[in-house]
Amino acid sequence: EAKPLSFTDVLICDMAELQELLRVHGEKVASLRQDQEKRLKELRDSAPGVAAALVEQCNRDTIEVFSNQQAIEMQFKEFQSLLPVFAKQAQGFVALFDNLNRSLKELGDLENWSELIEE
């Protein structure tokens, strides 16, 4: 037959369980703290590498932009130097067109004149 537990027995049993819970809790807290410190150390160790990679990428992009800008400026100067040549050619084409237009007009006038004479 089981003997009923006294208040002292229950208190001692509960104290033992509480101490065990407190010990387990302490171990978990210590383990979590170690994990947190480990992750923090890994983060601190990787930060310079990440920063260096970001700076390197920014430098690469800056160099590419600068190079593109120089190429654009060179093309602009080339086109700028060709503008007088194109303007001169355009003036020549306008003069040729005016001469052709005048010649066609004179030809039309001559044709009209010859028709008038034939009548």
KAQUIPE-V987097 format. One record per run of one state. SS is the DSSP state (@ for helix, = for strand, . for the rest). FROM is the first residue (numbers start at 1). TO is the last residue. If there is no record, write none. Layout:
ss=SS from=FROM to=TO
ss=SS from=FROM to=TO
This chain:
ss=. from=1 to=6
ss=@ from=7 to=118
ss=. from=119 to=119
